[in-house]
Amino acid sequence: MNQGQEKFYGFILERVQEDKVEEAKALLADNFRKQAEGNFTHEDALQFAPKMISLLKPEKVEEVKAIMKQFAQNMGH
């Protein structure tokens, strides 16, 4: 993981429902692997967001959506 991914990883895991942490870790690891291999597509991003949002604590969803949007924009540059 690069530094940005590590920050994103920690940020997300702090906001995931306690019983969903392992699922969130696996989802993040898969996406980071695809990014490292250069195989992470726009379609992957579109699938990632709803999956991850479903694992979040309800009160953290809007905060995480904002960060995901920022992260996606940064990836595009």
Secondary structure, 3 states (H helix, E strand, C coil): CCHHHHHHHHHHHCCECHHHHHHHHHHHHHHHHHHHHCCCCHHHHHHHHHHHHHHECHHHHHHHHHHHHHHHHHHCC
